[in-house]
């Protein structure tokens, strides 16, 4: 399946060093999992985590969930060995932290070969080079690392995320220009469903495909926010029907709810219906 046609509403970080968490993830209603060898794993567990993760992925049981492995950066002592290990783990993609330029992706691709690459976008340099990074031939997706980005920007945390909107939009523009998946950053207050919904709605309105999560408690809110609503599905169906009827009759223009329906509305409507269908299929896995 084309990545643009499959859901990425909820993308949950799971520590690669925790067998219990790896097992629990098999039963969660998430669209994708980031098996984390980086921030979620302590220094003492870094090496052993590779074997723990490989054993879990070899065992399987993750169904249609998209499997991404985040490795440590090449500026650490673990990054190179992580990259070599992930090549044979059976993951769907490898996620590289703190991508600053296409050169970083070249270095990873030289090791991981045909494995799809995703990029963590979390540094000012990465924001300024977002277009060039997105155009890399091996890149399939971008993940916003908003915590690290906020640290680098030295900005204040605000509910409207105004201080980092420019960064978010730069990456969105780059990803959309190249047809990539792009996932919004995490919401740290995992017990605050109301705040999470506000940020999910903002990300969905901006054009993000989904959101990264730090806790299973965030899954339901996120899945609902990034799925087509009943109203959107209904409008899409009516627009498509009206357009096809007018086109078949060779008449003027189609109108739905007092608004003209053009080709672009039909194309968007079909994307909405396809995503809704893909979500239903994933839920049955």
Phi, psi and omega in degrees: 000136174301132183302329181290346182259357181251153181285141172226042184299310185240123181233103190264131172283132176232128178297126182289349183266358186247098181305322181295317179293322178297323179288317181299326183298337180295339183251007182270145181276057178256154180276332181208156179233134170258106176280112193262119172262355187262256190299329185277000183241129180290161181304318183292339184257359188305310185290313182295332182298329179299313181292321178299316181292317180299321179297319180293317181290325175296323179292327177077205180094006182268003175057224183272004179298135180285129188252114181242135176249120175268120180266172171282156180292158180287354176272005177247170181282351184255342188302313183297315180291327175300314181298319179295322182288319185292337180303329184247023182266350182078021177281164177275336182198160174245137183249123182259126180283156171050049178290125183250336182200167177301335179300325178298321180288325176300316182297320179289315181299329179296338181260316188271353173063239186278354180295131179298145182248138170242153184240130169282124180255103190210016178227153176304320179297320177297320178298315182292335180255017186303319181297315180291323178295314182297331183279357180297134186296337181267352185279132180242341182200159177235143177234125180283125175260078191289333177293311178294323180297317179298321178297315181292324180283343185057038182264164178272151178278125179226148182298329181273355179056025181307319182298337181244014180298321179300316180296315179300316183287327176299316180289323176300313179301315181296314181294316181293325179297329183255003179071033181265159168284141175223128187245133181290164181285180185278159171248117193286331183276084191288352176260359183260084182296323181295313178295322178299316181297319179301314182289324175298314180298320178297313180297318178296318179297326180288331180122005177294149180279338181181192184222142173281144185234150179253353184208142179302336180296344182269354189295311186298314180298316183292316179301319180292318184295323185262002176269151174301134180282166178300322180293321179294319179295316179299314180296318180300315180297318182290323178295316180297314180298313181297317181295315181294324179293316179295318180296317180294327181276352180066029182266198186287245184245150176277143179228130177229127180054037177078009181238140178292138178255122180248176178306320184295326177292322178294317179298316178295321179297319179293325176295320179297314181293322178295320179292319178298320178294319179294323178295317178299318180295320180294323181294336181273354180295000000 
